[in-house]
Amino acid sequence: MPPGSVELVREIIEALNRGDVEAMLARMDADFEWRPLRDSPVSRTYRGHEQVRRYVEDWLSTFEDLRMELEGPIAVGDYVVVVVRSQGRGRASRIELYGRFCQVWMMRRGRAARMTEYATRDEGLEALR
């Protein structure tokens, strides 16, 4: 039986934490869309496995010891809303960085179809209304 929506998001984040981009992509539709935070310098829609792969590999190569942890994921219909706490150290700068933001994952046929990032959980929940 395929994993539930929340478990699928956990598996994707665990794959990212291991740096296993292939395991992450294996849980996503071929036309998966990743939409980073609006205020991000790399904010645009990354569509399909190749664009998402390049984005994630670039991101992973920028940081070392990158770790993402999920807070209170909830399933809302075909969506999963989760707060993400991230931390890592810049490879070049050696500066420790911390972040906290919301991800809203859309599921389709047991796979991740889209993920949009928001500054807060309230913004993510509001987007579902």
C-alpha positions, 0 to 999 in steps of 0.5 A, a space after each residue: 500500500 502506498 504511504 499516506 500523504 504526510 508520510 510521503 512528505 516525510 520520505 521526501 524530506 528525509 531523502 533531501 536530508 540524506 542528499 538523495 535527490 533520486 529518492 526524492 524525485 521518485 516520490 514526485 510526479 514527472 511534472 512536479 512543480 517546486 515554488 520557493 518562497 516569494 522573497 527568495 533570490 531564486 524564486 520562480 517555478 521549477 517544473 519537471 524532474 530536471 529543473 527540480 534536480 538542478 535546483 535542489 543539487 545547486 541548493 545542496 552544494 551551497 550548504 553543508 550539514 543541511 538538515 530540515 525538520 518538520 513541525 506538525 504536518 497536517 493533511 487537508 484533503 489532497 494537501 499537506 501543510 507543514 512548517 519546516 525548520 532548516 539549518 545548515 552551514 554555508 560551504 564558502 562562508 562557513 556561516 550557520 544559517 537557520 530558517 523556518 517557513 511553511 510548505 504546502 504540498 499537493 498530492 495526486 495519485 499517491 505522489 507529490 504533484 506540487 509544493 509551494 513555500 510560504 513565510 508562515 503557516 497562516 499564509 500556507 493555510 490561507 492559500 488553501 481557502 
